[in-house]
């Protein structure tokens, strides 16, 4: 099992460690609900060093990224980030990812899911062969910390010379954090304001400890993968393997906003265009349970007594205080308010289609 | 840590004998493994159960866990407080967080269960 450079820190903080995607990662420290609420109301600090980083370097880097992803990376200036996907020729997902523009048009960093890093790198490398670029898997060199929550900026600002007040959402800059060279980006996977801090340093624990020292008196908690999952679900952020996969298209996942048909050719474009023209047959929607219980992944979903689907992500949302989830439904059943039944062990439990995200933070 | 007056199962349930009835709950080890409990699916009073059958289900945010009855019997009462405040199981697993009462069929079945000291030793084998 791989360990991040913060492994010892998690042990000292009382983190309960589990295996995730080949990594030994903290699933929780003080308790999932406490950690979840700390991120919503104060701040939380995550070790997400298991995430993958793939560097695309060379004169045709932009051209390759444009070919691999449906969003328009040509809109990015250095210092900007974009949510996008690696798509198959069928318009389905190899993965979802963040594209960091380091230099136009020749240097881009792709940040991908831990569980998919090797697959993604093989995919990118294969496609890169016909472009003037070098693709390198930098995943093991990077550590990544995420500081998320309404107090994130207040906690981080005294630790860096970067002017965080000037850093807009989905922008990034290079600078030191607690004296350690870092890339700081205003991004996250929780639905809150916050930052993700990437460093090549061998001692990312210096950053971790400085943030904890500054943040804990203000209510910051270390947060494990358990709360990371419930936070992202409340914000309806996708989890590869649960909500999106190589069986579901970008349009079916209700991510049309990352598909820019005008930008030129990209993998899956023809299929997606056809799907858009003909209309979707199924779409990912949010539901909440009306009756008691919790719908979990793969539980059967029924409408009018007929099994129509299975739950993708499903959990209890500690902030919204409801059992919530995502499911692909035949398009005729995707209207808000549509009543569903979910098979939970030997019971049929009532649920209904609701607007998403389940949680949206109030903008200041 | 683990009360002397309870019996313990390898599935991390505890039983407390009160006359012809037993009170059943999950152990502190079990609640820690589950994390924050948000729902307990309770059986109806009167339900009969064989030894080692599922009698209730405890759900935390992250996982679902069946509660097995270590002995055969009939449910005489369930802890209604868990409907509104299931987190009592986290706070007081061996006391206020009891799950149900059973009328026990055959008291000799209790001899197959562990006493506190044995259970603690059993747990040491579970942890690494």
HADDOCK unambig.tbl for C-alpha pairs under 7 A between the chains (distance, minus, plus):
assign (segid A and resid 31 and name CA) (segid B and resid 35 and name CA) 6.62 0.50 0.50
assign (segid A and resid 31 and name CA) (segid B and resid 36 and name CA) 6.73 0.50 0.50
assign (segid A and resid 32 and name CA) (segid B and resid 36 and name CA) 6.71 0.50 0.50
assign (segid A and resid 33 and name CA) (segid B and resid 36 and name CA) 6.76 0.50 0.50
assign (segid A and resid 226 and name CA) (segid B and resid 62 and name CA) 6.99 0.50 0.50
assign (segid A and resid 293 and name CA) (segid B and resid 39 and name CA) 6.78 0.50 0.50
assign (segid A and resid 315 and name CA) (segid B and resid 61 and name CA) 6.44 0.50 0.50
assign (segid A and resid 316 and name CA) (segid B and resid 61 and name CA) 5.58 0.50 0.50
